[in-house]
Amino acid sequence: MKKQIIIIGAGIAGLSAGCNLQRNGYETQIYELSKRAGGLCTAWKRKGYIMENCIHFLTGAVPFDSFYTSWQSVINPEDLDLIYTPEYLTVEKKDGKSITLYADLAKLEKEMLEKAPEDAHLIKEFIAAAWKFTKFKIPVDPPSEISGFFDKIKVILKILPFLRNFKKWNSITINEYVEQYKNPLLKDALKNSLQPERAALSLLFIFAMMHIKSLSYPLGGALKLVELIENNYLQSGGKINYSSKVKKIIVENGKATGILLENGKSYRGDIVISAADGHYTIFNMLGGKYLNSKIKNLYSNFKVMPSYVQVYLGIARTFKGEPTTLALQLKNGLKIDETTKLDYITYRIHNIDPTLSPPGGTLVTAMLKTANYTYWVDLKKNNREEYRSEKKRIAREVIECLNLKYKDITSKVDVMDVSTPATVIRYTNNWQGSHEGWITTPEMGFMKIQRTLPGLDNFYMAGQWVESMGGLPTSVVSGKHVAHIICHKDGKKFCVA
Ligand SMILES: Cc1cc2nc3c(=O)[nH]c(=O)nc-3n(C[C@H](O)[C@H](O)[C@H](O)COP(=O)(O)OP(=O)(O)OC[C@H]3O[C@@H](n4cnc5c(N)ncnc54)[C@H](O)[C@@H]3O)c2cc1C
């Protein structure tokens, strides 16, 4: 009889674990708290527009990339219609000065040197390091838990030529790195490129991957990607149980043997995989009983990616020739909540994806970061009216700022929606409303996070909370790796596609 495996969470990692286990002869069922699959990778429809909540860039869905076989394990990547944008970000200061961070490294260097000649030596060093990283292939397989001596040697040989650069660029944050620049425009552009607490290495990776076209945007965004993976899983015989929030993982004699849902129903399995939020899994579903100092340290001392208020605008006009990602500096800043004020609003102008809007319209979104998730959760709970009016206030300011640039926005907003950290928690249960798990700070680096817990057998974790770097490809790999480890333990050859 086939082994029965319970998977908690139908996000990208849970679906990936499911696809990879079904293919390898296991019988799986996913239990998902919400009414649909995708987790953080989601979007929804409003008045003819699709409110894209997730994908800015998809990494590695191209044959030369080391993530490609992982994508192949969940979809046929050829079913994706990939679009490449010529630039990563355009930043405009309130005095009208602007800079575009291009995808092409030669163009990027030229633009940076033109706009910030006083920083020539730093720019040249940055671009040279980015060129170097265009040759780097991230070692993905096999999972380190089961890699043998020769696999480890292969990883070392891959990393060795880049070691000096890894050490240098992973030792400081983007914030610290940017402080070396003199030019205020370039400083702001680099700070707005990624979470500034991340290691400067992440910045190099982004530009290196943009240049070689490892980063793309899949037409149809989150809905299309999730639909492809979900269909693949269901066609392989997997089952998804929606509206099924797991309350407890049942443990007998040190082994995970099943789950108890919030509705009181329980289900048994030979193995349980949690591809749900890490904190909730360890401290709620398992009552904090399976810990060691490493796990305690991780959840007490490491920083998580911030949550966000996101404004979605369906606008009845086209933005032909305009940047796809535009950061506009505000005259007086924008208060998000009690502890968060932003100097810039970064807009994603979805002019590259006509499937997200009716003809003649464009979806524009603004992702406004905040670490103050408690403010939003409490406000929603205690004062619904003020919660709604705060969302409206922020949306108004987001529209006004865009209107200053394009003049005809306010009258053309067909539809508007706003999500907050409370929305993220409600629909995905992610700790602190985080949008990507851990921040890849210099301390986090390439830290190995355990996918099992001490004292607990037949149990695994997958997804962004057990990886040092979050994101879609990481979650696909994470689910696949857990499947690979289970096959290895059962003495089965792992079949990848
Ligand atoms: C605004 C935004 C922009 C992003 N942009 C990008 C991007 O451009 N590129 C990129 O690569 N990544 C991006 N990401 C990150 C990426 O979406 C996530 O890292 C990835 O989707 C995480 O997948 P996961 O399966 O690990 O976790 P999740 O998506 O969190 O999935 C976990 C699932 O478990 C379910 N669950 C939780 N608790 C329970 C429970 N108790 N019982 C049952 N089910 C439960 C949840 O509902 C969810 O479906 C972005 C994320 C956001 C929010």
PDBQT file of the ligand as one rigid body, heavy atoms in Angstrom, charges set to zero:
ROOT
HETATM    1  C1  LIG A 501       3.324  41.265  -2.229  1.00  0.00    +0.000 C 
HETATM    2  C2  LIG A 501       4.275  40.123  -2.487  1.00  0.00    +0.000 A 
HETATM    3  C3  LIG A 501       5.179  40.209  -3.525  1.00  0.00    +0.000 A 
HETATM    4  C4  LIG A 501       6.036  39.132  -3.770  1.00  0.00    +0.000 A 
HETATM    5  N1  LIG A 501       6.849  39.174  -4.874  1.00  0.00    +0.000 NA
HETATM    6  C5  LIG A 501       7.573  38.092  -5.200  1.00  0.00    +0.000 A 
HETATM    7  C6  LIG A 501       8.297  38.037  -6.422  1.00  0.00    +0.000 A 
HETATM    8  O1  LIG A 501       8.240  38.958  -7.239  1.00  0.00    +0.000 OA
HETATM    9  N2  LIG A 501       9.051  36.937  -6.682  1.00  0.00    +0.000 N 
HETATM   10  C7  LIG A 501       9.137  35.902  -5.805  1.00  0.00    +0.000 A 
HETATM   11  O2  LIG A 501       9.845  34.932  -6.105  1.00  0.00    +0.000 OA
HETATM   12  N3  LIG A 501       8.452  35.907  -4.636  1.00  0.00    +0.000 NA
HETATM   13  C8  LIG A 501       7.667  36.963  -4.319  1.00  0.00    +0.000 A 
HETATM   14  N4  LIG A 501       6.950  36.975  -3.153  1.00  0.00    +0.000 N 
HETATM   15  C9  LIG A 501       7.184  35.924  -2.166  1.00  0.00    +0.000 C 
HETATM   16  C10 LIG A 501       6.481  34.617  -2.496  1.00  0.00    +0.000 C 
HETATM   17  O3  LIG A 501       5.148  34.863  -2.867  1.00  0.00    +0.000 OA
HETATM   18  C11 LIG A 501       6.517  33.715  -1.259  1.00  0.00    +0.000 C 
HETATM   19  O4  LIG A 501       7.842  33.620  -0.774  1.00  0.00    +0.000 OA
HETATM   20  C12 LIG A 501       6.031  32.302  -1.573  1.00  0.00    +0.000 C 
HETATM   21  O5  LIG A 501       4.801  32.352  -2.272  1.00  0.00    +0.000 OA
HETATM   22  C13 LIG A 501       5.884  31.525  -0.272  1.00  0.00    +0.000 C 
HETATM   23  O6  LIG A 501       5.306  30.262  -0.535  1.00  0.00    +0.000 OA
HETATM   24  P1  LIG A 501       5.142  29.192   0.647  1.00  0.00    +0.000 P 
HETATM   25  O7  LIG A 501       4.373  28.070   0.081  1.00  0.00    +0.000 OA
HETATM   26  O8  LIG A 501       6.482  28.929   1.229  1.00  0.00    +0.000 OA
HETATM   27  O9  LIG A 501       4.305  29.942   1.784  1.00  0.00    +0.000 OA
HETATM   28  P2  LIG A 501       2.794  30.514   1.778  1.00  0.00    +0.000 P 
HETATM   29  O10 LIG A 501       2.505  31.157   0.501  1.00  0.00    +0.000 OA
HETATM   30  O11 LIG A 501       2.671  31.297   3.016  1.00  0.00    +0.000 OA
HETATM   31  O12 LIG A 501       1.897  29.213   1.865  1.00  0.00    +0.000 OA
HETATM   32  C14 LIG A 501       1.516  28.635   3.081  1.00  0.00    +0.000 C 
HETATM   33  C15 LIG A 501       0.110  28.099   2.942  1.00  0.00    +0.000 C 
HETATM   34  O13 LIG A 501      -0.255  27.473   4.163  1.00  0.00    +0.000 OA
HETATM   35  C16 LIG A 501      -1.571  27.845   4.506  1.00  0.00    +0.000 C 
HETATM   36  N5  LIG A 501      -1.709  27.717   5.966  1.00  0.00    +0.000 N 
HETATM   37  C17 LIG A 501      -1.122  28.477   6.909  1.00  0.00    +0.000 A 
HETATM   38  N6  LIG A 501      -1.473  28.041   8.140  1.00  0.00    +0.000 NA
HETATM   39  C18 LIG A 501      -2.295  26.988   7.956  1.00  0.00    +0.000 A 
HETATM   40  C19 LIG A 501      -2.989  26.125   8.837  1.00  0.00    +0.000 A 
HETATM   41  N7  LIG A 501      -2.915  26.262  10.157  1.00  0.00    +0.000 N 
HETATM   42  N8  LIG A 501      -3.768  25.143   8.307  1.00  0.00    +0.000 NA
HETATM   43  C20 LIG A 501      -3.865  24.984   6.956  1.00  0.00    +0.000 A 
HETATM   44  N9  LIG A 501      -3.227  25.783   6.090  1.00  0.00    +0.000 NA
HETATM   45  C21 LIG A 501      -2.453  26.768   6.580  1.00  0.00    +0.000 A 
HETATM   46  C22 LIG A 501      -1.704  29.259   4.005  1.00  0.00    +0.000 C 
HETATM   47  O14 LIG A 501      -3.041  29.643   3.833  1.00  0.00    +0.000 OA
HETATM   48  C23 LIG A 501      -0.915  29.200   2.694  1.00  0.00    +0.000 C 
HETATM   49  O15 LIG A 501      -1.745  28.820   1.620  1.00  0.00    +0.000 OA
HETATM   50  C24 LIG A 501       6.049  38.013  -2.912  1.00  0.00    +0.000 A 
HETATM   51  C25 LIG A 501       5.133  37.927  -1.880  1.00  0.00    +0.000 A 
HETATM   52  C26 LIG A 501       4.228  38.963  -1.682  1.00  0.00    +0.000 A 
HETATM   53  C27 LIG A 501       3.194  38.797  -0.628  1.00  0.00    +0.000 C 
ENDROOT
TORSDOF 0
